[in-house]
C-alpha cells in the first residue's frame, strides 16, 4: 500500500475517529426528489468526505459513517432533498487535536 503524504487530505482525515451509530443514520435522502432534480452529481461533487455517490439507477448512495458533519451538503442541496441532523450524542466524528 502506498504511503500517504503527511500533509495530504486523506492522511489528515485518517487521524480522526468515528463512533458509528449503526441504528440511525443522520442523513436521509428523498430519492424521488433527488432523481427528479438531478441532485446526485451535485452532492457527490461538493462533499469533502465523499459521502455521496450516484448509483447506476440514479439513486444517491450515502456512506454516513464518513461524514465530517460540515453541513456543506445541507447548505447546497435543493430544498427537500436531504433530511440532515447531527448524530445522536457520543456518535459521529471525533476530530483529533494538533
C-alpha positions as CSV (number, residue, x, y, z in Angstrom):
1,X,0.0,0.0,0.0
2,X,1.3,3.4,-0.9
3,X,2.2,5.7,2.0
4,X,0.2,8.9,2.2
5,X,1.9,12.2,2.2
6,X,1.9,13.7,5.7
7,X,0.1,16.9,4.6
8,X,-2.4,15.2,2.2
9,X,-6.1,15.5,3.0
10,X,-6.6,11.7,3.2
11,X,-3.6,11.5,5.7
12,X,-5.0,14.2,7.8
13,X,-8.5,12.8,7.8
14,X,-7.1,9.3,8.8
15,X,-6.2,10.7,12.2
16,X,-9.9,11.3,13.0
17,X,-12.0,8.7,14.6
18,X,-15.7,7.9,14.2
19,X,-18.2,6.4,16.6
20,X,-20.7,4.9,14.2
21,X,-24.3,4.9,15.1
22,X,-25.4,1.6,13.4
23,X,-29.0,2.1,14.4
24,X,-29.6,5.6,13.0
25,X,-28.2,7.5,10.0
26,X,-28.2,11.2,10.5
27,X,-28.6,11.7,6.7
28,X,-31.7,10.8,4.7
29,X,-32.1,11.4,1.0
30,X,-35.5,11.9,-0.6
31,X,-34.6,9.6,-3.6
32,X,-37.5,10.6,-5.7
33,X,-36.8,14.3,-5.4
34,X,-33.1,13.8,-5.8
35,X,-33.6,11.9,-9.1
36,X,-36.1,14.4,-10.3
37,X,-33.8,17.4,-9.6
38,X,-30.6,15.6,-10.6
39,X,-29.1,16.3,-7.1
40,X,-26.9,13.3,-7.0
41,X,-24.0,14.7,-9.1
42,X,-24.0,17.9,-7.1
43,X,-23.9,16.1,-3.7
44,X,-21.1,13.8,-5.0
45,X,-19.1,16.8,-6.2
46,X,-19.4,19.1,-3.1
47,X,-18.9,16.7,-0.2
48,X,-15.4,16.9,1.0
49,X,-15.6,13.5,2.6
50,X,-17.1,11.7,-0.4
51,X,-20.1,10.6,1.5
52,X,-22.4,10.6,-1.5
53,X,-22.3,8.6,-4.7
54,X,-24.6,8.3,-7.7
55,X,-25.7,4.7,-8.2
56,X,-26.4,3.1,-11.6
57,X,-30.1,3.5,-11.1
58,X,-29.7,7.2,-10.5
59,X,-30.3,7.0,-6.7
60,X,-27.9,8.6,-4.3
61,X,-25.8,6.3,-2.1
62,X,-24.9,7.6,1.4
63,X,-21.9,6.4,3.4
64,X,-22.9,8.4,6.5
65,X,-20.2,6.9,8.6
66,X,-17.6,9.0,6.8
67,X,-19.5,12.3,7.3
68,X,-17.4,15.2,8.6
69,X,-20.6,17.0,9.8
70,X,-19.6,20.2,8.0
71,X,-23.1,20.8,6.6
72,X,-22.0,21.6,3.1
73,X,-24.5,19.2,1.6
74,X,-27.4,20.6,3.6
75,X,-26.5,24.2,2.5
76,X,-26.1,23.3,-1.2
77,X,-28.7,20.6,-1.8
78,X,-32.0,21.6,-3.4
79,X,-34.8,22.1,-0.8
80,X,-36.3,18.9,0.4
81,X,-33.7,16.5,-1.0
82,X,-31.9,16.0,2.4
83,X,-33.0,15.5,6.0
84,X,-29.8,16.1,7.9
85,X,-29.2,16.5,11.6
86,X,-26.1,16.0,13.8
87,X,-25.6,12.4,15.0
88,X,-27.0,11.5,18.4
89,X,-24.8,12.3,21.4
90,X,-21.5,10.5,21.5
91,X,-21.8,9.4,17.9
92,X,-20.2,10.8,14.7
93,X,-16.8,12.2,14.0
94,X,-14.3,12.9,16.8
95,X,-11.6,15.3,15.4
96,X,-8.1,14.8,16.6
97,X,-6.2,17.7,18.0
98,X,-2.9,19.0,16.7
